[in-house]
């Protein structure tokens, strides 16, 4: 199975998670970038790092993009996630700004 095409900044974030590289994860975001995970927002480099440490890289996460569609600067993905915190599939909304991510939102799944 071939991975869906996603913009380079999105792929950089996925690669950073899968490589366990916190510095690359933080560098994938703009200085004002944020992660919104079910409504909990972690903003700026320290917030993005805190989320990576608690919910992603620090939890041994692996991420596989299952499907993706991009319109303008927004990419919507469906991804599989495995970690010590959460295992399963989720949706993600990523907004690109230049060559980095402005945001990664994981909306609540109801």
C-alpha positions as CSV (number, residue, x, y, z in Angstrom):
1,X,0.0,0.0,0.0
2,X,1.4,3.4,-1.0
3,X,1.1,6.2,1.5
4,X,-1.1,9.1,0.4
5,X,0.6,12.2,-0.9
6,X,0.7,15.0,1.6
7,X,2.4,18.5,1.6
8,X,6.0,18.4,2.7
9,X,5.4,20.1,6.1
10,X,2.8,17.4,6.9
11,X,5.2,14.7,5.9
12,X,7.9,16.3,8.0
13,X,5.6,16.1,11.1
14,X,4.7,12.5,10.4
15,X,8.4,11.6,9.9
16,X,9.4,13.3,13.1
17,X,6.8,11.4,15.1
18,X,7.8,8.0,13.6
19,X,11.5,8.8,14.0
20,X,11.0,9.8,17.6
21,X,12.6,13.2,16.9
22,X,11.2,15.9,19.1
23,X,13.4,18.6,17.7
24,X,12.3,17.9,14.1
25,X,8.7,17.8,15.3
26,X,8.9,21.3,16.9
27,X,10.8,22.5,13.8
28,X,7.9,21.4,11.6
29,X,5.7,24.1,13.1
30,X,5.8,27.9,12.7
31,X,6.8,29.8,15.8
32,X,3.1,30.6,16.4
33,X,2.1,27.0,15.5
34,X,-0.1,24.9,17.7
35,X,-1.5,21.4,18.3
36,X,-5.2,21.2,19.3
37,X,-5.9,17.7,20.6
38,X,-9.7,17.2,21.3
39,X,-9.9,20.9,22.2
40,X,-6.8,21.1,24.4
41,X,-4.5,23.6,22.6
42,X,-0.7,23.6,23.1
43,X,0.8,26.7,21.3
44,X,4.2,28.0,20.4
45,X,7.4,25.9,20.4
46,X,7.1,25.1,24.1
47,X,3.5,24.0,23.8
48,X,4.2,21.9,20.7
49,X,7.1,20.3,22.5
50,X,5.0,19.6,25.6
51,X,2.4,17.8,23.4
52,X,5.1,15.8,21.6
53,X,6.5,14.8,25.0
54,X,3.2,13.8,26.6
55,X,1.1,12.5,23.8
56,X,3.3,11.6,20.8
57,X,7.1,11.1,20.8
58,X,7.3,10.7,24.6
59,X,4.6,8.1,24.4
60,X,6.4,6.1,21.7
61,X,3.8,7.0,19.0
62,X,3.8,5.7,15.5
63,X,1.6,7.4,12.9
64,X,0.4,6.1,9.5
65,X,-1.5,8.4,7.2
66,X,-4.4,6.3,5.7
67,X,-6.0,8.9,3.5
68,X,-5.5,12.6,2.7
69,X,-7.0,15.4,0.8
70,X,-5.6,18.9,0.4
71,X,-7.5,22.1,-0.5
72,X,-5.5,25.3,-0.5
73,X,-3.4,25.4,2.7
74,X,-5.5,22.8,4.6
75,X,-4.9,19.0,4.5
76,X,-7.4,16.6,6.1
77,X,-6.1,13.2,7.0
78,X,-7.3,10.0,8.5
79,X,-4.5,8.3,10.4
80,X,-3.7,5.3,12.4
81,X,-2.0,5.9,15.7
82,X,-0.3,3.6,18.2
83,X,1.3,4.7,21.5
84,X,1.2,4.2,25.2
85,X,-1.5,6.9,25.4
86,X,-3.9,6.1,22.5
87,X,-4.3,3.4,19.9
88,X,-6.7,3.6,17.0
89,X,-7.7,5.8,14.1
90,X,-8.4,9.6,14.1
91,X,-9.0,12.5,11.8
92,X,-6.5,15.3,11.6
93,X,-6.7,18.8,10.1
94,X,-3.3,20.4,9.2
95,X,-2.8,24.0,8.0
96,X,0.4,24.8,6.2
97,X,2.0,28.2,6.3
98,X,5.0,28.6,4.0
99,X,7.2,25.6,4.5
100,X,5.9,24.7,8.0
101,X,2.7,23.8,9.8
102,X,0.6,26.5,11.4
103,X,-1.6,23.9,13.1
104,X,-2.4,20.3,13.7
105,X,-5.9,19.7,15.0
106,X,-7.3,16.4,16.1
107,X,-11.0,17.0,16.5
108,X,-13.1,15.1,19.0
109,X,-14.7,12.0,17.3
110,X,-18.4,11.9,18.1
